[in-house]
Amino acid sequence: MRPPGSTTTAPGTGTPTTTDATSAASDTSAASDTTAAGDTTAAGGGAAGWEPSVWLGAPAPGGLALPAAQPSPSWLYAPRGVWLGDDLLVVADSGNHRVLIWHGRPDRDGAPADVVLGQADASSEGPAAGGRGPERGMHLPTGIVVTDGRLVVADAWHHRILVWDTVPTATDTPPDLVLGQPDAASVRENRGGPCASTTFYWPFGVAVIGEHFYVADTGNRRVLGWSGGLPASPDQAPDLILGQPDPTSREDNRGGPAGPATFRWPHDVTGNAERLLVADAGNHRLLGWAPHPDADTGADLALGQADLTGCGESPYAPGRADTLRFPYAADCDGDLLAVADTADNRILLWDGLPRDTGAAATAVLGQPTFTDTGENRWSGVTADTFCWPYGLSLHAGRLAVADSGNNRIMIWERRR
């Protein structure tokens, strides 16, 4: 994993306005008639037309987007997770070990959050609420989902999932339910013992797809699923374990080579009613199942690799529309799929969920072409560049990106 922060420089004049953000993206939405693996166009087909509209977090005077010396409600430090709704934005401000909430989707650059979770106030930071304890604190929160009015946060380095029965409107509200640990004060990996069906080790991703609740239990190299939605207690066992032969196993790729039923670093989960998708970051791929599996079984789809056993990367080769490097996040909105191709510093879009292994993306955001992969385009921070985009959320024609290395959230809009 890349450490928090940004090290790129370029000319700049200060915090961009929304107009600046919109105009800066003109070359990321140019249409293309081809989407072959070696295609060099930036965007093609129906996925064209995306433009950045709102910049939240660190401004970029001189082309640098650095975190503030002291946290505030409008600055971020290496955010790794985001969830976007109609009138709600929730961000895992991971480097500050807190979650920020905007009640009412922000529509201007630099808008401050109105609720802070995991810290006593908007200026505090540090794991476990700055030392107050894990009961109200967090340690590297990452995945976020809101479902039926409940807020769910993957408190990754506390090896647990936190649940609020309603989205909090007051700062420092404690969670109503803790999953993965016996109580709110416990934070050891796998509850301090061997791996089991109700324990977690670095759970980075959470998702609700229909009636299914999924957790990417990253350090145990598996995905857990509950068919009836969120479990009611930390002792409710999952109905599904994907990626391992039994509840106690946790080896990379089941102790062997990569295959259709193995994970190396499962980091996020998404899908729709017909298909489940898992971002298997360590194997540089997405795996897909159709329909949603009800037992441990091999995937029928792989994106980012040519087949279901591929797991390689090419860090020094030009990028391609059909390859991925450490895809840490993915999200679907209907049949539109977005993937954070994190180490290639870009977002890939498929306008229509792929059915074939190795299918090429139809558009790229954050780079001028599919072959470009540099941090902030090897230049400086602008509204349409990325430096290790770590999380994303698609909703109703908008895409929120946790641009971790640039210490910000960028909200993009589809203009056509």
C-alpha positions as CSV (number, residue, x, y, z in Angstrom):
1,M,0.0,0.0,0.0
2,R,1.1,3.5,-0.8
3,P,1.8,5.7,2.3
4,P,-0.5,8.7,2.7
5,G,0.5,11.9,1.0
6,S,1.4,13.4,-2.4
7,T,4.8,14.2,-3.7
8,T,4.1,15.7,-7.2
9,T,4.5,19.3,-8.1
10,A,3.4,21.6,-11.0
11,P,2.4,25.1,-11.6
12,G,-0.8,26.2,-9.9
13,T,-2.6,29.2,-8.5
14,G,-4.5,27.8,-5.5
15,T,-7.8,26.1,-4.8
16,P,-9.7,25.5,-8.1
17,T,-13.2,26.8,-8.4
18,T,-16.0,24.5,-9.7
19,T,-15.6,26.2,-13.1
20,D,-11.9,25.3,-13.0
21,A,-12.7,21.7,-12.1
22,T,-15.2,21.4,-14.9
23,S,-13.1,22.9,-17.6
24,A,-10.0,20.9,-16.7
25,A,-11.5,17.6,-17.7
26,S,-12.1,18.2,-21.4
27,D,-9.7,15.6,-22.6
28,T,-10.9,12.8,-20.4
29,S,-14.2,12.5,-22.1
30,A,-13.2,12.5,-25.8
31,A,-15.2,9.9,-27.7
32,S,-13.6,6.9,-29.4
33,D,-14.9,4.3,-31.8
34,T,-12.7,1.5,-30.5
35,T,-12.0,-0.1,-27.2
36,A,-9.3,-2.6,-28.0
37,A,-6.7,-3.4,-25.5
38,G,-4.1,-1.2,-27.1
39,D,-6.5,1.7,-27.8
40,T,-5.0,5.0,-26.7
41,T,-8.1,7.2,-26.6
42,A,-9.2,8.5,-23.3
43,A,-12.9,7.6,-23.4
44,G,-15.2,5.9,-25.7
45,G,-18.8,5.0,-26.4
46,G,-21.5,5.8,-23.9
47,A,-19.1,6.3,-21.0
48,A,-17.9,9.6,-22.4
49,G,-19.0,12.9,-21.0
50,W,-17.7,12.7,-17.4
51,E,-16.3,15.9,-15.8
52,P,-15.1,16.8,-12.3
53,S,-17.4,19.2,-10.6
54,V,-16.6,19.4,-6.8
55,W,-13.2,19.3,-5.0
56,L,-13.3,18.5,-1.3
57,G,-10.2,18.4,0.9
58,A,-6.7,19.7,0.3
59,P,-6.3,22.6,-2.1
60,A,-3.3,22.5,-4.4
61,P,-1.3,25.7,-4.4
62,G,1.8,25.2,-6.6
63,G,0.4,21.8,-7.7
64,L,0.7,20.1,-4.3
65,A,-2.3,18.8,-2.4
66,L,-0.9,18.3,1.2
67,P,-2.9,17.6,4.4
68,A,-3.3,20.3,7.0
69,A,-1.1,20.3,10.0
70,Q,-4.2,20.0,12.2
71,P,-7.4,18.3,11.0
72,S,-10.5,20.4,10.2
73,P,-14.0,19.7,8.9
74,S,-12.9,20.6,5.4
75,W,-9.4,19.0,5.0
76,L,-8.6,15.3,4.5
77,Y,-5.6,13.1,5.0
78,A,-5.3,10.1,2.6
79,P,-9.1,9.2,2.4
80,R,-9.6,5.6,1.4
81,G,-13.4,5.2,1.3
82,V,-16.5,7.2,0.1
83,W,-20.2,6.6,-0.2
84,L,-22.5,9.0,-2.2
85,G,-26.3,9.2,-2.0
86,D,-28.9,11.7,-3.2
87,D,-28.5,14.1,-0.3
88,L,-25.6,12.4,1.7
89,L,-21.9,12.0,1.4
90,V,-19.8,9.9,3.8
91,V,-16.0,9.8,3.6
92,A,-13.5,7.6,5.4
93,D,-10.8,10.2,6.2
94,S,-8.5,7.3,6.9
95,G,-5.2,9.1,7.7
96,N,-7.1,11.1,10.4
97,H,-8.8,7.9,11.7
98,R,-12.3,9.3,11.3
99,V,-15.4,9.4,9.2
100,L,-16.8,12.7,7.9
101,I,-20.5,13.2,6.9
102,W,-22.1,15.8,4.7
103,H,-25.9,15.9,5.2
104,G,-26.8,17.4,1.9
105,R,-24.5,16.6,-1.0
106,P,-21.8,19.3,-1.2
107,D,-22.0,21.4,-4.3
108,R,-19.1,23.7,-3.8
109,D,-15.4,23.2,-3.5
110,G,-14.0,23.0,0.0
111,A,-17.4,22.6,1.7
112,P,-16.9,21.4,5.3
113,A,-18.4,18.3,6.8
114,D,-21.1,18.7,9.4
115,V,-20.5,15.5,11.4
116,V,-17.3,13.8,12.6
117,L,-17.2,10.2,13.8
118,G,-14.2,8.5,15.4
119,Q,-12.9,11.7,17.1
120,A,-14.2,14.0,19.8
121,D,-14.2,17.0,17.5
122,A,-13.2,18.1,14.0
123,S,-9.6,19.1,15.1
124,S,-8.6,15.8,16.8
125,E,-6.9,12.9,15.2
126,G,-5.1,9.6,16.0
127,P,-6.1,6.0,16.2
128,A,-8.7,4.9,18.8
129,A,-10.1,8.5,19.1
130,G,-6.6,9.9,19.8
131,G,-6.1,7.5,22.7
132,R,-9.5,7.8,24.3
133,G,-10.2,4.2,23.4
134,P,-11.8,2.2,20.6
135,E,-15.4,2.5,21.9
136,R,-15.8,5.7,20.0
137,G,-12.6,5.6,17.9
138,M,-11.3,4.1,14.7
139,H,-8.1,2.9,13.1
140,L,-7.8,3.4,9.4
141,P,-11.5,3.3,8.4
142,T,-12.0,2.4,4.8
143,G,-15.1,0.8,3.3
144,I,-18.5,2.6,3.8
145,V,-22.1,1.8,2.9
146,V,-25.5,3.2,3.9
147,T,-28.4,0.8,3.7
148,D,-31.9,1.2,4.9
149,G,-30.9,4.3,6.7
150,R,-28.1,2.5,8.6
151,L,-24.4,3.5,8.3
152,V,-21.8,0.7,8.0
153,V,-18.1,1.4,8.3
154,A,-15.2,-1.0,7.9
155,D,-12.8,-0.1,10.8
156,A,-10.0,-2.0,9.1
157,W,-7.1,-1.9,11.5
158,H,-9.4,-2.5,14.5
159,H,-10.5,-5.7,12.6
160,R,-14.2,-4.9,12.9
161,I,-17.3,-3.5,11.2
162,L,-19.2,-0.6,12.9
163,V,-22.9,-0.1,12.5
164,W,-25.1,2.9,13.3
165,D,-28.8,2.3,13.2
166,T,-29.3,5.8,11.8
167,V,-26.8,8.0,10.0
168,P,-25.5,10.2,12.9
169,T,-26.3,13.9,13.0
170,A,-24.0,14.7,16.0
171,T,-20.2,14.5,16.2
172,D,-18.7,11.6,18.3
173,T,-21.8,9.4,18.2
174,P,-20.8,5.9,19.2
175,P,-21.9,2.9,17.0
176,D,-24.9,0.8,17.9
177,L,-23.4,-2.5,16.8
178,V,-19.9,-3.9,16.4
179,L,-19.3,-7.0,14.2
180,G,-16.1,-9.1,14.2
181,Q,-15.2,-8.4,17.9
182,P,-16.9,-9.5,21.1
183,D,-17.4,-5.9,22.3
184,A,-16.6,-2.3,21.4
185,A,-13.4,-2.3,23.5
186,S,-11.8,-5.3,21.6
187,V,-9.6,-4.7,18.6
188,R,-7.3,-7.7,18.0
189,E,-7.1,-9.5,14.7
190,N,-9.4,-12.5,14.5
191,R,-10.4,-11.7,18.1
192,G,-6.9,-12.6,19.2
193,G,-7.2,-16.2,18.1
194,P,-7.2,-18.3,14.9
195,C,-9.3,-17.3,11.9
196,A,-13.0,-18.3,12.3
197,S,-16.3,-17.6,10.5
198,T,-17.2,-14.6,12.7
199,T,-13.7,-12.9,12.9
200,F,-12.0,-10.4,10.7
201,Y,-8.4,-9.5,9.8
202,W,-8.2,-6.1,8.0
203,P,-11.7,-6.0,6.6
204,F,-11.4,-3.2,4.0
205,G,-14.6,-3.4,2.0
206,V,-18.3,-3.7,2.7
207,A,-21.3,-3.9,0.3
208,V,-25.0,-4.4,0.3
209,I,-26.4,-5.9,-2.9
210,G,-30.1,-6.7,-2.8
211,E,-30.6,-8.7,0.4
212,H,-26.9,-9.7,0.6
213,F,-24.4,-8.1,2.9
214,Y,-20.7,-8.7,2.0
215,V,-17.4,-8.1,3.7
216,A,-14.0,-8.1,2.0
217,D,-12.1,-9.8,4.8
218,T,-8.8,-8.8,3.2
219,G,-6.2,-10.1,5.7
220,N,-8.0,-13.5,5.8
221,R,-8.0,-13.5,1.9
222,R,-11.8,-14.2,1.7
223,V,-15.2,-12.6,1.2
224,L,-17.9,-13.3,3.7
225,G,-21.6,-13.0,2.8
226,W,-24.9,-12.9,4.8
227,S,-27.9,-13.6,2.7
228,G,-30.4,-11.9,5.0
229,G,-28.6,-8.5,5.1
230,L,-26.7,-7.1,8.1
231,P,-26.1,-9.7,10.9
232,A,-27.9,-8.9,14.1
233,S,-24.9,-9.8,16.4
234,P,-21.2,-10.4,16.1
235,D,-21.8,-14.1,16.6
236,Q,-24.1,-14.6,13.6
237,A,-22.1,-16.7,11.2
238,P,-22.1,-15.9,7.4
239,D,-23.9,-18.0,5.0
240,L,-21.1,-17.8,2.5
241,I,-17.3,-17.9,2.6
242,L,-15.6,-17.3,-0.8
243,G,-11.9,-17.8,-1.4
244,Q,-11.1,-20.3,1.3
245,P,-11.9,-24.0,1.7
246,D,-13.1,-23.6,5.3
247,P,-13.6,-21.0,8.1
248,T,-10.1,-21.4,9.6
249,S,-8.0,-21.1,6.4
250,R,-6.4,-17.7,5.4
251,E,-3.5,-18.3,3.0
252,D,-2.9,-16.3,-0.2
253,N,-4.6,-18.0,-3.1
254,R,-5.4,-21.0,-0.8
255,G,-1.7,-21.7,-0.6
256,G,-1.3,-22.3,-4.3
257,P,-1.4,-20.4,-7.6
258,A,-4.1,-17.9,-8.4
259,G,-7.3,-19.4,-9.8
260,P,-11.0,-18.7,-10.2
261,A,-11.7,-19.5,-6.6
262,T,-8.8,-17.7,-4.9
263,F,-7.9,-14.3,-3.6
264,R,-4.6,-12.6,-2.7
265,W,-5.9,-9.2,-1.5
266,P,-9.7,-9.0,-1.8
267,H,-10.4,-5.3,-1.1
268,D,-13.9,-4.4,-2.2
269,V,-17.2,-5.9,-3.3
270,T,-19.8,-4.6,-5.7
271,G,-22.4,-5.9,-8.2
272,N,-26.0,-5.9,-9.1
273,A,-28.9,-8.3,-8.9
274,E,-27.4,-10.6,-11.5
275,R,-23.6,-10.5,-10.8
276,L,-21.2,-10.3,-7.8
277,L,-17.8,-8.6,-8.4
278,V,-14.8,-8.7,-6.1
279,A,-11.8,-6.4,-6.4
280,D,-8.9,-8.9,-5.9
281,A,-6.2,-6.2,-5.7
282,G,-3.3,-8.5,-4.9
283,N,-3.9,-10.5,-8.1
284,H,-4.5,-7.3,-10.1
285,R,-8.0,-8.3,-11.2
286,L,-11.8,-8.3,-10.6
287,L,-13.5,-11.6,-10.3
288,G,-17.2,-12.1,-11.1
289,W,-19.9,-14.6,-10.4
290,A,-23.3,-14.8,-12.1
291,P,-25.6,-15.4,-10.3
292,H,-24.5,-14.6,-6.8
293,P,-23.0,-17.8,-5.4
294,D,-24.6,-19.5,-2.4
295,A,-21.5,-21.7,-1.8
296,D,-17.7,-21.4,-2.3
297,T,-17.2,-21.8,-6.0
298,G,-15.0,-20.5,-8.8
299,A,-15.7,-17.2,-10.6
300,D,-16.8,-17.2,-14.2
301,L,-15.4,-13.8,-15.1
302,A,-12.0,-12.0,-14.7
303,L,-11.3,-8.4,-15.6
304,G,-7.7,-7.1,-15.7
305,Q,-6.3,-10.5,-16.7
306,A,-6.6,-12.5,-19.9
307,D,-7.9,-15.6,-18.1
308,L,-9.1,-16.8,-14.7
309,T,-5.6,-17.9,-13.5
310,G,-3.7,-14.7,-14.5
311,C,-2.3,-12.6,-11.7
312,G,0.6,-10.6,-13.1
313,E,1.2,-6.9,-13.4
314,S,3.4,-4.8,-15.7
315,P,4.5,-1.8,-13.7
316,Y,6.9,-0.4,-16.4
317,A,4.8,-1.1,-19.4
318,P,2.3,1.3,-20.9
319,G,-1.2,1.0,-19.6
320,R,-4.0,-0.9,-21.4
321,A,-7.7,-0.8,-21.4
322,D,-7.8,-4.5,-20.3
323,T,-5.3,-4.5,-17.5
324,L,-5.3,-3.4,-13.8
325,R,-2.7,-2.8,-11.1
326,F,-3.9,-3.0,-7.6
327,P,-7.6,-2.3,-8.2
328,Y,-8.6,-1.4,-4.6
329,A,-12.3,-0.4,-5.3
330,A,-15.2,-1.0,-7.6
331,D,-18.8,0.1,-7.8
332,C,-21.8,-0.4,-10.0
333,D,-24.7,1.8,-10.8
334,G,-27.1,-0.4,-12.8
335,D,-25.0,-1.7,-15.6
336,L,-22.2,0.9,-15.3
337,L,-19.1,-0.4,-13.7
338,A,-16.3,1.9,-12.3
339,V,-13.0,0.5,-11.0
340,A,-10.2,2.3,-9.1
341,D,-7.1,1.2,-11.0
342,T,-5.1,2.5,-8.1
343,A,-1.5,1.9,-9.0
344,D,-2.2,3.2,-12.6
345,N,-3.7,6.4,-11.1
346,R,-6.9,6.2,-13.1
347,I,-10.5,5.2,-13.0
348,L,-11.7,2.7,-15.6
349,L,-15.3,2.6,-16.7
350,W,-17.3,-0.2,-18.4
351,D,-20.6,1.1,-19.9
352,G,-22.4,-2.2,-19.5
353,L,-21.3,-4.9,-17.2
354,P,-18.8,-7.1,-19.0
355,R,-19.7,-10.7,-19.8
356,D,-16.4,-11.8,-21.1
357,T,-13.1,-12.4,-19.3
358,G,-10.5,-9.8,-20.3
359,A,-13.0,-7.3,-21.6
360,A,-11.5,-3.9,-22.2
361,A,-12.8,-0.8,-20.4
362,T,-14.8,1.7,-22.5
363,A,-13.4,4.9,-20.8
364,V,-10.6,6.1,-18.6
365,L,-10.7,9.1,-16.2
366,G,-7.7,10.8,-14.8
367,Q,-5.4,10.1,-17.7
368,P,-5.3,11.5,-21.2
369,T,-5.1,8.0,-22.8
370,F,-5.3,4.3,-21.7
371,T,-1.5,4.0,-22.1
372,D,-0.8,6.8,-19.5
373,T,-0.5,5.8,-15.9
374,G,1.6,8.5,-14.1
375,E,0.7,10.1,-10.7
376,N,-1.1,13.3,-11.6
377,R,0.0,12.7,-15.2
378,W,3.6,13.2,-14.0
379,S,2.7,16.9,-13.6
380,G,0.7,18.5,-10.8
381,V,-2.6,18.2,-9.1
382,T,-5.5,19.4,-11.1
383,A,-9.2,18.6,-11.0
384,D,-8.9,15.7,-13.5
385,T,-5.8,14.0,-12.2
386,F,-5.4,11.2,-9.6
387,C,-2.7,10.0,-7.3
388,W,-3.5,6.5,-6.0
389,P,-7.3,6.7,-6.1
390,Y,-8.3,4.3,-3.4
391,G,-12.1,4.3,-3.1
392,L,-15.1,5.3,-5.2
393,S,-18.9,5.5,-5.2
394,L,-21.3,5.7,-8.2
395,H,-24.8,7.1,-7.9
396,A,-27.3,8.6,-10.3
397,G,-24.8,10.0,-12.8
398,R,-22.2,11.1,-10.3
399,L,-18.9,9.5,-9.3
400,A,-17.2,10.3,-6.0
401,V,-13.5,9.3,-5.9
402,A,-11.3,9.1,-2.7
403,D,-8.1,10.4,-4.4
404,S,-6.0,9.2,-1.5
405,G,-2.5,10.5,-2.6
406,N,-4.0,13.9,-3.2
407,N,-5.8,14.1,0.1
408,R,-9.1,14.9,-1.4
409,I,-12.5,13.7,-2.7
410,M,-13.4,14.5,-6.2
411,I,-17.0,14.4,-7.4
412,W,-17.5,13.9,-11.1
413,E,-20.7,14.3,-13.1
414,R,-21.8,12.7,-16.3
415,R,-22.8,15.6,-18.6
416,R,-24.3,13.5,-21.4
